[in-house]
């Protein structure tokens, strides 16, 4: 074998025990910490479920807020259209009243004047 391959193999073999030793050390540390946590680990699971439930509720609330925002925009568009229609209608009625006032008999003119003054 070439020296480069032998060097890499020796290097690799030297690292493997270090990784295995570190892995065993970490597993022991996890076991020690689990003993410290004890029976309250269930409360951490419940807390995690509560967090997930709160996240889902927040997502639902955001969706509802978006729906309501769209609904408000639709209502605003309807109000704007109704305002335009009311202005157009008022202009049409006022113009007809003015024409009738000039064309009408005196008694009908009094009625029209009373109606248009309101």
HELIX and SHEET records of a PDB file:
HELIX    1   1 UNK A    3  UNK A   37  1                                  35    
HELIX    2   2 UNK A   38  UNK A   40  5                                   3    
HELIX    3   3 UNK A   41  UNK A  103  1                                  63    
HELIX    4   4 UNK A  106  UNK A  116  1                                  11    
END                                                                             
